[in-house]
Amino acid sequence: MSSIQIRAANLSDLEVLNTLMYQLHQFHHDEQPEHIKTAEEIEQEKSIARYLDNPECLVYVAIDGDNIVGFITGQFCELISPISKPITMGSVDELYVLAKYRHMSVATLLMDKLQNMFDDFGVKRVFVEVWHFNQAAITFYKKNGFSHHIHWLCKDL
């Protein structure tokens, strides 16, 4: 495990990051195709390159040797709401680790790095959205101190 290094992503990582992002979105689509767009459709609308160009967005990669084996994206801003008190907030937008590196603390290393950077930027609260079907992710986030904030329920008509 000591061979895994975490570093900020850069433009030379873009091809691998796009591949990993595609795999993440395909996993979501495969689990709920009736609600989630295909990875191809998402790829047309959302690019990790935009994160690399935005100073309020953060992207970190987990490296084993010369290989990217996982990544995390996040962003921070001032949360202004008619109900909630203003607060500097961060969001975990994507977190993905290649299957053979799961259960090896790679996701924890990525999360720790993102949270440390959020702290450096004055973030006071971190949010993450997780699909209900992704129980492994829910377990991971709970283990890392996240708890329910808002229950967003839905029903089909």
Backbone bond lengths (Angstrom), bond angles and torsions (degrees), N, CA, C in turn:
res aa  C-N    CA-C-N  psi(-1)  N-CA   C-N-CA  omega(-1)  CA-C   N-CA-C  phi
1 M - - - 1.450 - - 1.513 111.47 -
2 S 1.324 117.97 -25.93 1.459 120.41 -176.88 1.519 112.39 -67.08
3 S 1.343 118.69 -12.48 1.459 120.45 -179.64 1.525 112.54 -78.96
4 I 1.308 118.84 -12.96 1.461 121.98 -179.55 1.523 109.22 -77.73
5 Q 1.333 115.07 127.49 1.463 121.89 177.02 1.524 108.40 -118.57
6 I 1.324 116.09 146.97 1.463 121.63 176.81 1.518 107.44 -113.05
7 R 1.331 115.70 132.36 1.461 119.89 176.76 1.516 109.77 -146.54
8 A 1.333 115.01 163.75 1.460 120.17 175.58 1.527 108.95 -66.25
9 A 1.310 115.84 140.33 1.459 120.67 176.96 1.524 109.21 -73.95
10 N 1.325 115.57 156.40 1.461 120.68 175.30 1.524 109.06 -139.38
11 L 1.320 116.35 175.34 1.459 120.57 -174.81 1.526 112.81 -59.38
12 S 1.310 118.23 -29.73 1.467 119.48 179.74 1.532 111.82 -68.79
13 D 1.329 117.47 -14.78 1.470 122.31 178.03 1.525 112.72 -87.64
14 L 1.318 116.95 -6.17 1.463 121.21 -167.72 1.530 113.59 -58.28
15 E 1.303 118.46 -42.76 1.465 120.06 -177.85 1.534 111.20 -61.41
16 V 1.327 116.68 -46.17 1.468 120.41 179.10 1.523 110.18 -67.18
17 L 1.329 117.14 -42.01 1.467 120.33 179.19 1.521 111.04 -60.74
18 N 1.323 117.28 -41.44 1.465 120.00 178.34 1.526 110.83 -63.08
19 T 1.321 117.65 -37.74 1.466 121.29 177.54 1.526 110.86 -64.68
20 L 1.324 116.57 -45.60 1.469 120.18 179.64 1.527 111.01 -65.87
21 M 1.335 116.65 -40.64 1.464 120.54 178.13 1.528 109.56 -61.78
22 Y 1.323 116.91 -41.32 1.459 121.53 177.16 1.531 110.16 -58.34
23 Q 1.324 117.12 -46.42 1.467 121.12 179.75 1.525 111.27 -61.10
24 L 1.317 116.97 -40.80 1.468 120.98 178.07 1.524 110.76 -61.68
25 H 1.324 116.04 -48.47 1.468 119.27 -178.56 1.526 111.65 -68.01
26 Q 1.319 117.69 -33.88 1.464 120.10 177.52 1.527 110.67 -66.55
27 F 1.331 116.87 -38.79 1.469 120.72 175.55 1.528 110.11 -57.95
28 H 1.332 116.97 -47.13 1.465 120.30 179.66 1.529 110.80 -61.87
29 H 1.329 116.57 -45.28 1.462 120.19 179.83 1.532 111.12 -62.31
30 D 1.323 116.72 -43.58 1.469 119.97 -179.59 1.525 111.84 -60.82
31 E 1.319 116.97 -33.66 1.463 121.28 -179.69 1.526 112.43 -75.69
32 Q 1.331 117.09 -34.79 1.469 120.15 -177.57 1.533 110.50 -142.62
33 P 1.326 117.29 66.97 1.466 120.10 -176.00 1.526 113.65 -63.20
34 E 1.329 116.17 -22.99 1.470 118.84 179.51 1.527 112.32 -74.61
35 H 1.329 117.86 -15.42 1.462 121.43 -177.08 1.523 114.09 -121.03
36 I 1.310 118.03 -24.46 1.464 121.29 -172.32 1.523 109.74 -114.43
37 K 1.319 115.74 132.49 1.459 122.24 179.57 1.523 110.47 -61.52
38 T 1.326 114.99 160.89 1.459 119.54 175.14 1.525 109.39 -68.95
39 A 1.317 115.18 161.05 1.467 119.82 177.69 1.526 110.45 -59.91
40 E 1.338 117.54 -36.50 1.468 121.09 178.31 1.523 110.90 -61.62
41 E 1.325 116.47 -44.50 1.467 119.99 -179.90 1.524 111.28 -64.83
42 I 1.316 116.76 -43.60 1.466 120.66 -179.92 1.519 109.85 -64.33
43 E 1.319 116.30 -40.38 1.465 122.06 -179.40 1.530 111.39 -58.19
44 Q 1.335 116.95 -32.06 1.464 120.96 179.29 1.525 112.36 -70.51
45 E 1.329 116.79 -26.31 1.462 121.36 -175.15 1.517 114.25 -104.56
46 K 1.320 117.49 -24.42 1.463 120.57 -171.72 1.516 109.48 -130.63
47 S 1.320 115.66 125.04 1.458 120.20 -179.86 1.520 110.49 -126.57
48 I 1.304 115.95 135.28 1.456 120.54 177.27 1.532 110.26 -67.85
49 A 1.328 117.08 -20.07 1.473 120.71 177.61 1.525 110.71 -59.77
50 R 1.318 117.46 -33.56 1.477 120.43 178.56 1.521 111.39 -63.63
51 Y 1.322 116.77 -32.74 1.463 120.33 176.74 1.529 110.53 -66.24
52 L 1.325 116.25 -40.00 1.462 120.21 -177.79 1.524 111.59 -67.16
53 D 1.331 117.34 -24.78 1.467 122.01 -178.65 1.519 113.58 -90.93
54 N 1.323 118.67 -9.66 1.464 121.94 -172.86 1.529 110.00 -106.22
55 P 1.340 117.48 122.76 1.475 119.40 -178.28 1.530 114.39 -67.23
56 E 1.333 118.07 -14.85 1.462 120.76 177.53 1.530 111.90 -95.79
57 C 1.324 116.14 6.81 1.463 121.62 177.78 1.521 109.30 -115.63
58 L 1.312 115.22 145.89 1.458 121.65 -177.53 1.524 109.56 -127.57
59 V 1.314 116.02 138.24 1.463 121.72 176.19 1.524 107.33 -136.09
60 Y 1.321 115.43 125.99 1.463 121.31 177.48 1.514 108.77 -125.20
61 V 1.323 114.95 146.85 1.457 120.81 179.22 1.521 109.59 -120.43
62 A 1.325 114.41 148.69 1.461 121.97 172.60 1.524 106.42 -99.50
63 I 1.323 115.50 129.08 1.458 121.90 -175.00 1.529 109.67 -117.97
64 D 1.318 116.02 132.64 1.465 122.02 170.24 1.528 105.78 -119.02
65 G 1.318 116.64 106.38 1.463 120.24 -173.01 1.511 109.21 68.06
66 D 1.334 116.38 -117.54 1.467 121.52 177.64 1.525 111.97 -103.85
67 N 1.325 117.72 6.81 1.463 121.31 -172.42 1.519 112.53 -107.66
68 I 1.326 115.21 134.04 1.465 120.98 172.27 1.523 107.10 -79.27
69 V 1.328 116.33 123.99 1.467 120.72 -176.74 1.528 112.34 -115.62
70 G 1.328 116.93 -1.51 1.453 121.01 178.58 1.509 110.03 -177.20
71 F 1.326 115.53 166.13 1.463 120.24 178.47 1.521 110.10 -153.84
72 I 1.320 114.24 162.36 1.460 121.61 174.33 1.520 107.90 -140.24
73 T 1.323 116.70 140.52 1.462 121.31 173.75 1.520 108.86 -123.48
74 G 1.302 114.83 149.34 1.456 120.41 177.13 1.509 109.90 -158.78
75 Q 1.303 115.15 168.05 1.458 120.72 176.20 1.511 108.75 -147.98
76 F 1.321 115.08 162.06 1.459 119.39 -179.66 1.522 109.45 -137.07
77 C 1.344 114.81 152.60 1.459 121.24 179.86 1.524 108.67 -167.19
78 E 1.301 115.50 174.91 1.458 121.26 174.78 1.528 107.76 -85.64
79 L 1.321 116.86 120.50 1.463 121.38 177.31 1.518 107.93 -83.53
80 I 1.322 114.79 115.83 1.459 120.49 178.60 1.518 106.92 -120.39
81 S 1.315 115.61 124.11 1.455 121.45 -174.05 1.522 108.80 -140.10
82 P 1.332 117.76 149.40 1.461 118.97 175.28 1.530 112.26 -68.87
83 I 1.333 117.35 -12.80 1.462 121.42 -176.71 1.528 112.00 -111.70
84 S 1.317 116.38 -50.20 1.467 120.97 -176.52 1.522 111.17 -81.17
85 K 1.322 115.25 151.62 1.457 120.15 173.24 1.527 108.62 -69.20
86 P 1.344 117.81 146.38 1.470 119.79 179.13 1.531 110.84 -61.01
87 I 1.320 115.32 142.10 1.464 120.56 179.97 1.528 108.47 -156.97
88 T 1.312 115.96 145.52 1.458 119.58 172.43 1.522 107.22 -78.12
89 M 1.335 115.08 119.54 1.457 120.34 -173.90 1.520 110.62 -120.94
90 G 1.315 113.96 152.96 1.453 120.74 172.78 1.512 109.03 -120.16
91 S 1.303 115.62 155.26 1.463 119.05 174.78 1.521 109.14 -130.84
92 V 1.312 114.77 139.23 1.458 121.50 170.98 1.523 104.72 -89.53
93 D 1.317 116.75 115.01 1.461 119.58 -175.47 1.526 112.74 -93.49
94 E 1.316 117.43 -45.14 1.460 121.54 175.86 1.522 109.14 -141.07
95 L 1.306 114.42 145.08 1.464 122.15 172.93 1.518 106.19 -144.32
96 Y 1.324 116.17 121.76 1.464 119.67 -177.59 1.519 109.43 -144.86
97 V 1.321 115.28 136.02 1.462 122.80 177.40 1.529 107.35 -131.40
98 L 1.324 116.32 134.95 1.466 120.05 176.70 1.528 110.36 -55.27
99 A 1.320 115.99 144.05 1.469 121.62 -173.32 1.529 112.91 -52.82
100 K 1.312 118.23 -41.99 1.472 118.95 -175.59 1.527 112.83 -72.13
101 Y 1.334 117.30 -9.62 1.467 121.29 178.25 1.529 112.55 -105.56
102 R 1.318 116.86 2.15 1.466 119.47 178.60 1.522 110.00 -73.30
103 H 1.311 116.02 154.48 1.470 123.56 -178.03 1.528 111.48 63.44
104 M 1.342 115.15 27.87 1.466 121.33 176.64 1.531 110.67 -124.92
105 S 1.331 116.57 17.26 1.471 124.22 178.42 1.523 114.49 71.25
106 V 1.329 118.44 11.93 1.462 120.63 178.70 1.525 110.21 -64.28
107 A 1.330 117.21 -45.66 1.468 120.42 178.92 1.526 110.79 -61.08
108 T 1.316 117.23 -38.41 1.468 120.87 178.64 1.521 110.74 -65.03
109 L 1.327 117.62 -41.60 1.467 120.54 177.04 1.527 110.90 -61.12
110 L 1.327 116.46 -43.31 1.466 120.52 178.12 1.526 110.94 -63.71
111 M 1.331 116.40 -46.15 1.466 120.64 -179.96 1.526 110.79 -62.06
112 D 1.311 117.33 -44.21 1.469 120.60 179.28 1.524 111.04 -59.43
113 K 1.330 116.85 -42.47 1.469 120.37 179.63 1.523 110.66 -63.26
114 L 1.334 116.87 -46.54 1.460 120.06 -179.71 1.526 110.56 -62.37
115 Q 1.323 117.20 -45.18 1.466 120.15 -179.98 1.526 111.47 -63.33
116 N 1.321 118.20 -38.77 1.468 120.44 176.78 1.522 111.38 -62.98
117 M 1.324 116.71 -40.79 1.469 119.82 178.06 1.526 110.57 -68.23
118 F 1.324 117.30 -40.81 1.462 119.76 175.17 1.519 110.12 -56.72
119 D 1.311 116.84 -45.12 1.461 121.24 178.91 1.531 110.50 -59.11
120 D 1.322 117.43 -42.86 1.470 121.30 177.92 1.523 111.92 -60.70
121 F 1.341 117.41 -31.71 1.463 121.97 179.73 1.528 112.87 -89.35
122 G 1.323 117.57 5.32 1.458 121.09 176.32 1.512 115.28 84.11
123 V 1.315 117.47 14.99 1.464 121.07 178.13 1.523 108.87 -66.40
124 K 1.331 115.25 133.99 1.467 121.33 -178.86 1.523 113.25 -104.64
125 R 1.332 117.14 -21.51 1.463 120.53 -177.62 1.523 108.62 -148.15
126 V 1.326 115.95 138.73 1.461 121.27 -179.07 1.527 108.93 -116.38
127 F 1.319 115.37 136.54 1.460 122.66 -179.71 1.528 109.62 -117.66
128 V 1.308 116.20 153.44 1.457 122.14 172.56 1.526 107.71 -148.79
129 E 1.324 116.10 141.50 1.461 121.68 173.68 1.521 107.69 -106.35
130 V 1.326 115.89 132.24 1.465 121.31 -179.46 1.526 108.04 -132.68
131 W 1.323 116.16 132.06 1.454 119.82 175.05 1.522 109.26 -64.70
132 H 1.317 116.32 141.98 1.462 121.41 -177.02 1.529 112.71 -57.95
133 F 1.331 117.60 -34.65 1.465 120.01 -178.19 1.533 112.33 -67.11
134 N 1.326 117.30 -19.50 1.462 120.52 -174.59 1.531 110.49 -89.19
135 Q 1.316 115.07 69.59 1.462 120.72 -176.22 1.526 112.73 -64.42
136 A 1.318 117.95 -30.62 1.470 119.81 177.17 1.524 110.13 -62.99
137 A 1.326 116.88 -41.91 1.466 120.32 178.53 1.525 110.81 -67.85
138 I 1.314 117.03 -41.77 1.470 120.18 178.96 1.522 109.92 -60.01
139 T 1.318 116.73 -44.69 1.467 120.76 177.72 1.525 110.79 -60.62
140 F 1.323 117.34 -44.00 1.467 121.68 179.22 1.526 111.03 -59.57
141 Y 1.331 116.66 -48.67 1.468 119.49 -177.17 1.526 111.20 -66.08
142 K 1.325 117.03 -40.53 1.470 119.15 176.90 1.522 110.62 -61.29
143 K 1.325 116.67 -42.44 1.467 121.21 178.15 1.534 111.01 -60.62
144 N 1.325 116.14 -27.23 1.459 121.84 -179.45 1.526 112.79 -96.84
145 G 1.331 116.38 19.27 1.454 120.96 170.80 1.513 116.95 92.60
146 F 1.320 118.27 1.91 1.461 120.41 178.32 1.524 109.24 -79.89
147 S 1.324 115.75 147.76 1.460 121.15 176.73 1.526 108.48 -139.66
148 H 1.325 115.51 167.51 1.462 119.50 179.36 1.517 110.23 -62.16
149 H 1.323 114.41 137.92 1.459 121.24 179.05 1.531 109.48 -115.32
150 I 1.296 115.81 -52.58 1.465 122.42 178.83 1.529 106.62 -133.94
151 H 1.298 117.24 136.63 1.462 120.38 174.19 1.521 107.03 -95.62
152 W 1.304 116.46 111.84 1.449 123.07 -179.29 1.515 106.94 -103.34
153 L 1.309 116.39 104.51 1.457 122.48 -174.97 1.521 110.10 -100.69
154 C 1.311 116.44 156.97 1.459 119.94 176.82 1.525 109.21 -145.31
155 K 1.321 115.30 162.91 1.461 120.71 171.70 1.511 107.97 -150.85
156 D 1.308 115.82 146.66 1.455 121.33 178.62 1.518 109.41 -82.78
157 L 1.297 115.97 143.35 1.470 121.84 176.11 1.511 110.03 -111.43
